[in-house]
Amino acid sequence: MALVTSTEMFRKAYEGGYAIGAFNVNNMEIVQGITEAAAELKSPVILQASAGARKYANSIYLVKLVEAAVELHPEIPIVLHLDHGADFATCKDCIDGGFTSVMIDYSGHSFEENIAETKKVVEYAHAHGVVVEAELGTLAGVEDDVRVEEGMSSYTRPEEVEEFVSRTGCDSLAIAIGTSHGAYKFKPGTKPQLRLDILEEVKKRLPGFPIVLHGASSVPQEYVKIINANGGQLKDAIGVPEDQLREAARSAVCKINIDSDLRLGMTAGIRQHFNEHPDHFDPRQYLGDGRANVKAIVAHKITEVLGSNNRI
């Protein structure tokens, strides 16, 4: 099976009341951990690359790594997606380079500017058989080149979604309902609460249309503790409650982005390995432990949060 778009994935997810995991990739071990878990659990999957990942690994390397995963696991549908494309030029480069899905994130601009840039990307992408994710509303936090200060984020306005989707022709829409980028989402003692009422209002206005949630890592505390026990100094923080994500997946959310959890798992595996084996210097040993954690995290998300297992 070749790389696919998310069109059929999202149709099935919407009708089935589950979501597809969109996992950020940066190197071979992360690609392997994600796709091995997805293949064993018979789950479709989206592998996505941010601007930072493309700078670090080079877009060509990432495409080839994902193509290798497709060859090794032809039984599962795999999408290669650009996460947070900053402008038309970035999206065009990925479309021309083999991505099957791109996100144009112009949410930090005015409503009209967002529409104009998104429509431009949509027209080019659709002419090349590629689908487009857009965004309305802005999430706080930091993820690679995406930086929104606390207090500057804004919830999606449901009354704008119909006009935006109609005028741009985008294929899915990322909305802001209380998630945030990065590992430091909410302080201990707070009670994170997604604005599922906004999601339901968007669903009413866009029946059958796939919605996307960014910044949806849950910040697993077991990995935070491992990192801190092995020389790390991570701040105390809690992530998005997984029961709320599962509720969103049963509604109109068809794609849930997960990045920070994978980074925490990879780092925890490496730090613990060196603590237990200080004489090791073979990358295959310590990166292998990191990869095992990535696989375990993805398996948990697929079965307990997304509900996408046994969907192919």
N, C-alpha and C positions, 0 to 999 in steps of 0.2 A: 504494500500500500504506500502511495506517495503521501507527502504532506497534504493536509486537507485544510479547508477553511472551517470556521466555527458555525456556519449556517445550520447544518443538520444537527450538530452537537447541541446547539442552543434550542432548536425546535423540540428535540427529544427531552432536554432538561426541563424546559418550561412545562411541557405536558406531563412529565413524570415527577415534578416536584423535587428536583435535586439541582445541584450546581456542578460545574466543571471547575476543577482546580487549575489556576493559572500560576505556575511556579517559576520564579525567576532563576535563571541559569547564568553561571559565571565561568564554569570550567567543566572538564570531563566528568569528574567525580559526582558533581551535582546532577548533571544530565543522566548519568548512570543510575544514581540512587532514585531519582524521580521515576524514570521509565521502567526500572525493574519492579518497583512497587505497583505502578499502574498496570503493567502486564500481568503480574501475579493476581491482581484483584479485578482484572478485566474492566478497567476504567479508561474512558477517553481522557486525554490530558492536553493542556496547553503549556508549552514551554515558551517563556517570554524573556526578552533581553532588554534591559534598560540602556540608557545612554552610557552609564558607567560601565556596564558589562561590555558594551561594544568597544569602549575605549581600552578596557583592560585586556580583553581576549582577542579583539579584532573580530569584526562582524563575519568575515569569511570563515574563521575558525569555528565560530558558534554555529553558523549554518551547516558546516560539514559535520560537526558533532551531532547536531540534531538529525541530519540525514542518516548518519550511522545508526542512531537510535531507531529510526524508522525502518531501516534495513534489518536490524536485529529483532524488532518487535512489530512485524507487519500486521499482527492481529489487532493492534490498538490504534484508533485514530489519533493522530498527533498534529497539533497546530503550532506553527512558529509565529510568534506575535511580538511586535515592537511595543514595549511598555513606555508610555509617556513620550511620544514623539513631540519634539518642541515646535516643529514647523513643517511646512510642506516639503522643504528640501530633505529633511531627515527621513520623513515618511517615504518619499520617492526613492531615496537611496536604498531603503530596506525592501521596498516593493521590487525594485530592479535587481536586488541581490538575493531574492528567493524567499522572503517572508510571505506567509499566506494571510496575515492579518496585521494591521497596524493601528496604533492609537494616536490620534492627534489630540494633544492636550493644550488647548488654547483657553482653558477655563479662567486663567488669570487676566484675560483681556475682557473687553466689553462684550455684551451679548451679541451685537452686530459683528464685531470683529471675529468672535468665536464662530459664528455662522459662516462668515465669508471664508475663513481659512479651512474650516472643516469641509465645507462644500467643495473647495478646490482639491483637497485630498481625496474626498469620496469620488469625484469625477475621474481622477487619475487611477485610483485603486480599482474601481469597478471596471474600468477599461482593460485592466490587467488581471481580472479574476480574483482580486484581493478584497477582503472585507475590512470595514473601518469601525473602530470604537471611538466615541467622542466623550467629552465630559462637561457636565454642568454642575456648578458648585465647586468649592475648593476645600481640600483636606489640609489640616495642619500637619506639621511634622517635616522630617527630612528623609528623602530617599534619593541617593545619588545627587543629580542636579536639580531635583525638585525640592524647593525650600519654601515653606509657608509658615510664617511666625504665628505663634499662639495668639489668638484674638483676631487674626486676619482671615481665618477660614470662614466659610459661609455654607449654610445648608442649601441644597438644591431647592429651587422654587417650583413646586409642581405645576403652577399655572404657566410656566415657560416651556415645559417639555414637549408638548404637542407641536408648537410652532417650530421649535428647534429641530426636532426629528423630521418634520415635514419639509422644512426649507433646506436641510443639509443632506438628507438621504442616508444618514449614517445607519449602520447595521446593529449597533448596540450602544447603550448609554451608561457611562459611569456617573453615579450620583453620590452626593455627600449627605450621609445621614448619621454621622457621629464617629466614624472610624478615623484613623489618622496614620500617617506614614511613620515608619521607624519602630524601634523596640520600646521607646519611652512614651507610651501612649497616655496612660492614666496613673496617677499617684496612688500608692497604697492607702486604703481607707476610703477611697471614692467608690462609687457604684456606677460603672460604665453602663450606659443605656443607649442602644441604637434607636434612632427615631424611625421605628417601624411604621408609625403613622404616616410619615412622609412617603415611605416605600409603597404603602397601600394606596395612597392618593395618586402616586405616579402610575401604579399598576392600573388603576381605574381609567386614567387618561390615555394610557398606552397599552391597551389590552393585547396580550400575546407578544409584546415587545421585550427582548432580553435586556435585563438590567445588570450592571457590573458593580461590585464593591471592591474598592482599593483599600489598602491599609488594614487588612483583616487578619494579621498575625495575632496569635493568642499569647505570645511570649511565655513559653513553657518554663515554669519555675525550676524544674529539675535540671535543665541545662544551664540556667542562670547560676544555680547553686554550684554546679560542677565547675563552671568557669571561675567563679569567685573562690572556690576551694583550691584552685590550682593556679593562683597568681593573678586572676582577673580582678577588676574593680568596677563591675557593672553597677549602675544605679538601681535602686529598687523601683520596680514598675510592674504594672499588670497590663494584660492585653485585652483584646475584644473577647467577651464571653462566648464560648463556642455554642452554647444553647441558642443564643440570639442569632448567630450566623446560620445555624441549622434552620431556624425559623424563617430567616430571610431566603434561604435556598428553597424552602417549600413554597415560597411566594414567587415573585417575578425575577429574583436574582438567579442568573444562569452562569455567572462567572465570578469566582472569588479569588482575589490575588493574595498570594502568600510568599513572602520573601524573608522577613526578619527571623522567622522561626527556623528557616533552613540555615541561615547564617549562624544562629545560636547553636544549633545542633552540630554543624560542621566544626565550629570553634571549640565546643565542649569536647568533642571526640578527640581533637588534636591535642588540646591542653591535658586531658586526662591521660592520653597515651604517653606524652612526654613525662608526666609525673610518675607513671608506673614503669616507664622504660626510658630513663634519662640517657642511656647509652645508644639509643636508636638514632639513626640518621637517614634511613631509607624512606623517601617520601611515600613509597607504596604501602608502608606499614601505617604511618600516622594518617595519611589521607584516606586509607581504607577504613579506619575507624570513623573518620568524619563522614564518609560516604554511607556507612551503615546507619548512622544517626539520621542522615537525610532520608534514607529509605524508610526508616521507622516513622519519622514525622509524616511523610507523605501517605504512608499506609493508614496512619491514624486519621489524618484529615479526610481521606477518601471514604473511609468506613463510618466515622463518627460525626463528621461535620458536613461534608458535601453530599454524601449518599449516592456517590457515582459508581460504586462497585457493582459489578455484574450488569453493566449497562451497554455492553457491546455484543 
